[in-house]
Amino acid sequence: MTREIIAILRGIQPHEACAITDVLIEAGITKIEVPLNSPQPLDSIAAMLAHAGDRATIGAGTVLQVEDVAKLAQIGAQMVVSPDCCTDVITATKSAGMLSYPGVLTPTEAFAALRAGADGLKFFPAFKLGIDGLSALKAVLPPEVKTYAVGGAGPDNFADWQGAGITGFGIGTGIYKPGSSAQDVATRAAEIVATFDKAFA
């Protein structure tokens, strides 16, 4: 089962990247992003790709510049996640053969992202859109579009978001904070996966 959960490892450092990756995969989370405002993010991503690139989809978050897309392509990253809808970044990502998940909040941004080739839409900050807002947008979005709630979405409201038609979630501090041990992450990941599976059964 491929769960539509993206683990957001903001603040992770290269020396811990592989151990954290292992426990996430073992828990059943196989989409992992390292935001570019983390320490030495390209080093962490490269290490994770070498260690588990055949077992997980690994890439970067907080990607704001086309130049960053090029750097990620050079190290073999598999996906690009952004907090905003920059069509230049989306186009460059797709040209480089990577998955594109831009951040959107409005219908205008959502359709601009899709026209540029986005593979899925990251609704951020999701708590500002709300479940009612997602329901309204789902009425006009193509039914096959993958949608992810990021920011304010977690195990306590997975079922509510699922009821509104969300595909999946991006989970940041709910799964990893700087200083978290691999065991901490394993425990949180197991709880998140169990709740996700129940909501999406």
Helices and strands as residue ranges (DSSP letters): E 5-8, H 14-27, E 31-35, H 41-52, E 57-61, H 66-74, E 79-81, H 87-95, E 99-101, E 103-104, H 107-116, E 120-123, H 126-138, E 146-150, H 158-164, E 168-171, H 182-199
